[in-house]
């Protein structure tokens, strides 16, 4: 369960369950392509004291734990988003977005 009060299920739990239920029986690996680890990189020391720390410390910690769990699962991996990934995603967008990307 997630420490954050707004959403009861972590994305890590959902991804692991999906992999175990749908992919692992067929020996299909799951690679999570990460676009941004923004809050995960925050540490309590960097956040200082106050509202920011109070609001995001638990999320940042949960994100780091989620990465550790995903990386330790057999058949699961993580990698950063590459240029070919961005090109694929932009190719799914409206023409105006594609033009802005070029």
Sine and cosine of phi, psi and omega as CSV:
sin_phi,cos_phi,sin_psi,cos_psi,sin_omega,cos_omega
0.00,0.00,0.54,-0.84,0.01,-1.00
-0.98,0.18,0.60,-0.80,0.06,-1.00
-0.95,0.30,-0.48,0.88,-0.06,-1.00
-0.91,0.41,0.62,-0.78,-0.15,-0.99
-0.99,0.16,-0.22,0.98,-0.11,-0.99
-1.00,0.00,-0.42,0.91,-0.09,-1.00
-0.66,-0.75,0.83,-0.56,-0.15,-0.99
-0.98,0.21,-0.34,0.94,-0.08,-1.00
-0.90,-0.44,0.72,-0.69,0.03,-1.00
-0.99,0.14,0.44,-0.90,0.05,-1.00
-0.91,0.40,-0.51,0.86,0.05,-1.00
-0.87,0.50,-0.76,0.65,0.00,-1.00
-0.87,0.49,-0.66,0.75,-0.01,-1.00
-0.91,0.41,-0.67,0.74,0.01,-1.00
-0.92,0.40,-0.68,0.73,0.03,-1.00
-0.89,0.45,-0.71,0.71,0.01,-1.00
-0.88,0.47,-0.68,0.73,0.02,-1.00
-0.87,0.49,-0.74,0.68,-0.01,-1.00
-0.87,0.49,-0.73,0.68,-0.02,-1.00
-0.90,0.43,-0.63,0.78,-0.08,-1.00
-0.98,0.17,-0.69,0.73,-0.17,-0.98
-0.97,-0.25,-0.56,0.83,-0.15,-0.99
-0.96,-0.27,-0.72,0.70,-0.08,-1.00
-0.84,0.55,-0.63,0.78,0.01,-1.00
-0.86,0.52,-0.40,0.92,0.01,-1.00
-0.97,-0.23,0.16,0.99,-0.01,-1.00
0.84,0.54,0.61,0.79,0.04,-1.00
-0.99,-0.14,0.85,-0.53,0.01,-1.00
-0.97,0.24,0.34,-0.94,0.07,-1.00
-0.84,-0.55,0.85,-0.53,0.06,-1.00
-0.94,-0.35,0.86,-0.51,0.02,-1.00
-1.00,0.00,0.86,-0.51,-0.01,-1.00
-0.99,-0.16,0.90,-0.43,-0.14,-0.99
-0.99,-0.16,0.82,-0.58,0.02,-1.00
-1.00,0.06,-0.57,0.82,-0.11,-0.99
-0.38,-0.93,0.77,-0.63,0.05,-1.00
-0.95,-0.33,0.56,0.83,-0.14,-0.99
-0.64,0.77,-0.93,0.36,-0.09,-1.00
-0.96,0.27,-0.42,0.91,-0.03,-1.00
-0.88,0.48,-0.50,0.86,-0.03,-1.00
-0.98,0.21,-0.22,0.98,0.00,-1.00
-0.96,0.29,0.70,-0.72,0.13,-0.99
-0.89,-0.45,0.34,-0.94,-0.01,-1.00
-0.87,0.49,-0.55,0.84,0.02,-1.00
-0.90,0.43,-0.64,0.77,0.00,-1.00
-0.96,0.29,-0.48,0.88,-0.04,-1.00
-0.97,0.24,-0.39,0.92,-0.06,-1.00
0.94,0.33,-0.43,-0.90,-0.01,-1.00
-0.97,-0.25,0.35,-0.94,0.15,-0.99
0.94,-0.34,-0.39,-0.92,-0.16,-0.99
-0.90,0.44,-0.64,0.77,-0.02,-1.00
-0.88,0.47,-0.73,0.68,0.00,-1.00
-0.89,0.45,-0.71,0.71,0.00,-1.00
-0.87,0.49,-0.61,0.79,-0.08,-1.00
-0.98,0.19,-0.57,0.82,-0.20,-0.98
-0.88,-0.48,-0.17,0.99,-0.06,-1.00
-0.86,0.51,-0.69,0.72,-0.02,-1.00
-0.92,0.39,-0.64,0.77,0.03,-1.00
-0.90,0.44,-0.69,0.72,-0.01,-1.00
-0.89,0.45,-0.69,0.72,0.02,-1.00
-0.90,0.43,-0.68,0.73,0.03,-1.00
-0.89,0.45,-0.61,0.79,0.04,-1.00
-0.90,0.44,-0.68,0.73,0.04,-1.00
-0.90,0.44,-0.66,0.75,0.05,-1.00
-0.90,0.43,-0.63,0.78,0.04,-1.00
-0.87,0.49,-0.67,0.74,0.04,-1.00
-0.89,0.46,-0.70,0.71,0.03,-1.00
-0.86,0.51,-0.69,0.73,0.00,-1.00
-0.91,0.42,-0.70,0.71,0.00,-1.00
-0.88,0.47,-0.69,0.72,-0.05,-1.00
-0.93,0.36,-0.33,0.94,-0.01,-1.00
-1.00,-0.07,-0.06,1.00,-0.02,-1.00
-0.99,0.13,0.78,-0.63,0.09,-1.00
-0.87,0.49,0.71,-0.70,0.04,-1.00
0.99,0.13,0.10,1.00,0.02,-1.00
-0.83,-0.56,0.57,-0.82,0.03,-1.00
-0.54,-0.84,0.19,-0.98,0.05,-1.00
-0.72,-0.70,0.50,-0.86,0.11,-0.99
-0.45,-0.90,0.30,-0.95,0.03,-1.00
-0.97,0.23,0.44,-0.90,0.07,-1.00
-0.93,0.36,0.77,-0.64,0.01,-1.00
-0.96,-0.27,0.08,-1.00,-0.01,-1.00
-0.84,0.54,-0.66,0.75,-0.01,-1.00
-0.91,0.41,-0.52,0.85,0.06,-1.00
-0.92,0.39,-0.72,0.70,0.02,-1.00
-0.88,0.47,-0.66,0.75,0.01,-1.00
-0.88,0.48,-0.67,0.74,0.04,-1.00
-0.88,0.48,-0.75,0.66,-0.03,-1.00
-0.89,0.45,-0.69,0.73,0.02,-1.00
-0.89,0.45,-0.56,0.83,0.04,-1.00
-0.89,0.45,-0.32,0.95,0.03,-1.00
-1.00,0.05,-0.16,0.99,-0.09,-1.00
-1.00,0.06,0.20,-0.98,0.10,-0.99
-0.86,0.51,0.39,-0.92,-0.02,-1.00
-0.82,0.57,-0.65,0.76,-0.03,-1.00
-0.89,0.45,-0.60,0.80,0.04,-1.00
-0.94,0.35,-0.67,0.74,0.04,-1.00
-0.85,0.52,-0.65,0.76,0.01,-1.00
-0.92,0.40,-0.62,0.78,0.04,-1.00
-0.92,0.40,-0.59,0.81,-0.02,-1.00
-0.92,0.40,-0.60,0.80,-0.02,-1.00
-0.93,0.37,0.00,0.00,0.00,0.00
